[in-house]
Amino acid sequence: MTPPLDVLIVGAGPTGLALAAQLSAYGTRFRIVDRSLDRVRESRALGIQPRTLEALAGFGVTEELVARGNPAVGLRLHLRRRTVSVPLFDIGANDTPYPYLLFLSQAETESVLGEHLADRDVTVERGTELVGLERRGPHVEGRLRGRDGTEESVTARYVVGCDGAHSTVREQAGIGFEGYAYPQTYLLADLEVDGLEPGAVHSYMTGGGMVFFFPLVSPASWRMLAMRPSDAPDGEVTVPMLQRIAERNGAEGLVLRDPVWMTEFRLHNRGADRYRSGPFFLAGDAAHIHSPAGAQGMNTGIQDALNLGWKLALVCRGAAPEDLLDTYGAERVPVGHDVRRFTDRAFVIGTSPNPVLRIARERLVPRLAPLVEYATVLRRRVFRTVSELGIHYRRSPASATGGRPPRRGPRAGDRLPDLPRGLQARTTAPGWHLLLSGPPHLWPDERLAPILAGRAGLITVHRLGDRSPWPDVAQGLVRPDGHLGYVARGAGLDGLRAYVARWLPTGSP
């Protein structure tokens, strides 16, 4: 009899593929299925944030993503009488090796992640649909239907729904998905545009709304996003229609041509009321959908997956307690809520037909835009939000501080900033990383041996010595996702010992 799987992943978009990459790195027994016969070929999501590039670096895929993509660090805001250049990633990006927004089509992102899994002999079972789930004791029995119509049963300890806004896993788990739809209809197109400066995002703004052009490499040079005018005729999206919309919004002089893909769509803002129900988990669009403002959707989904993946892997191998899985919702539900709120505000301000907002876009923005360059505090805050480098889990049950909180440096729950010698990249690989600061004589091996006993391969020790960038931080235990779980100011080990015993009680291989 075939033993049960540890994890069944439903959905093979970027979120599901990222989760599969992490489970594969830990040797977890899993399957990944998707009812679509092939990966997406359209661009769909198109921006990868610095934090996502950091988080994927440990799998060795980030450099390939960067090689295929188009880094952009500036915005050209085209107003009626002037064009304002707004730097986007010049402030607050000094602690990451990826200080830019990488424009890359979702098709290419999925291709890179798929190739990584293929190199690890992981098969993405496409054309395989989940048709039912039923709990049976400590396991879940799922019914899968193949492309030829035959059905099979599969048993797993946990099921993760990465299956999008119409998630079967969410429905089967009985998890609510509340929210609303925006009234407008929007247009997307990947095409060529003559007359645009390359390497920047271009926005044309009028009182009636905005038109955006985002730089791509493939499948076309530009992605266009616009709101469909109320007086536009129903029917197929055409290049002449897009040309008229662009010109109406101030983009005179541009020539749109050679479309690769054009579509129209409605936007929703919805979120799951919880991300876990027993053995069922949600990640990505199955847990939250929102407007594309700020290029947050795919990135939030990938980071959902990488927050959950290492926790599932350690619990399945017996190296962490079951309640570590409860921290997934505690940490990611607030993130999903904040992303929905942020994107909603940005989208409404940019597109709402409200007379007050129309006047603000038409009269105030042209006057205030040139001052953005000098608003360094605001730009730094916006950058840390949009780049997702500012996400932290300080209120998580799995974040703890020994002694007094450090006066300087990161706190428990914070992302570990980039350090010399590439330490950030190493922390995304399987296992925890113990950082020890101060003179070597403070950390004799015999003091650490009882804490590390039985946890070989799970905790790697890094002695930063006197070169630590945070003199007030004596110990930092970095989680596999690059966030600090434990931080201590003093050299005592009692707090570290208690934390390790709580969250890594056995360290079974």
WOFEN-V878726 format. One line per field, one symbol per residue. phi: phi as a letter, one per 30 degrees, with the letter a starting at -180 (. if undefined). A space follows every 10 residues. Layout:
phi=???
//
This chain:
phi=.dddddbccc jbdedddddd dddddcidda bbbadddbdd cddhdbbcde ddddddddci cdddddddcb dbbbbccccd caccccdcbc bicdcbdbda ccdadeeddd dddddddddc iccdddiccd cabbdbidbc cccccddcjd cbcbcbdbbc dccidceddd dddicdbcla cdddcbcbac acbdjcddib dcbcbbddkb bcbcdbcbdb dbccbacddd cdddkddbde ddddddddcj cdjdccahdc ababaccbbb bddacbbidc bbbiddcaba ddeihceddd dddedddded deddddcica dedddddddd cceddddddd dddddddddd bddeeddddd ddcdeedded deecdddddd dddddddidd dbbdcdeccb bciddddbjd cejdddddce iideddddde jcbccccjee ddbddddded ddeibeicbc cbcdidcddb edcdbbccdd cicddbbbcd ddcddddddd ddcbdbidd
//
